[in-house]
Amino acid sequence: MKTSTIAILAITIAVVGIIGYAVAHKQTAPGKLDAFATCLGDKGAKFYGAFWCPHCQAQKALFGNSVKKLPYVECSLPDGQTRTPICIEKDITSYPTWILADGTHLNGEIELAELASSTGCMLPQ
């Protein structure tokens, strides 16, 4: 191999490694809404959605890196056509649906301020 080929290969490996580290670090870094998302679950709120639902993805996006702390329940089986037993039992027919501890259903994309108001969880400043 020529020296220039080895140098290009080494640089490529280094760049791929740096990108991989950055992606892995971002996914494990704490999110600014971690406490809020955890509080929602502690207060008995549940977020029901489906992996194929664009409104569910938009709802999750509001939480950024804190999405991993959400009290999320997947309602779709991998075929994308069948609901999970828990969502059938809870009569979840539209996504996203939030069910609060008192049984209140909030359907559609819900603003964080409304979730805070409905559950008593504090949004960070």
Secondary structure, DSSP 8 states (H G I E B T S, - for coil): --HHHHHHHHHHHHHHHHHHHHHHHHHHS--TTHHHHHHHHHTT-EEEE-TT-HHHHHHHHTTGGGGGGS-EEE-B-TTSSSB-HHHHHTT--SSSEEE-TTS-EEES---HHHHHHHHT-----
